Amino acid sequence: MKFSVEFSAAARENLRGLRKRDQQTIADAIRGHLTYQPAGATRNRKLLEENPLAPWELRVGDFRVFYDVDEGAATVVIMAVGRKVHNGLFIGGEEVRL
């Protein structure tokens, strides 16, 4: 089953703050990894412990895409996009702790 992908307002804003090349890389990864079976753990996708962002994380190089899956509606909602720098995660220019 194919899933549709939606972006929250916050995630759209997170993407706008990135370079166009990085935006395209992330968009390609979302299409490739989250269109089919987004709720399955893989090398680049994992179910997170409870946190304020989202239940799932997709790794795209130094970037992290946080998302939720509604299996009944076949929808993936991108909640936030951030960059991992060493041990820190930065979303919208601010460090976030999970």
Secondary structure, DSSP 8 states (H G I E B T S, - for coil): -B-EEEE-HHHHHHHHTS-HHHHHHHHHHHHHHHSB-TTS--SSEEE--S-SS-SEEEEETTEEEEEEEETTTTEEEEEEEEEEETTEEEETTEEE--
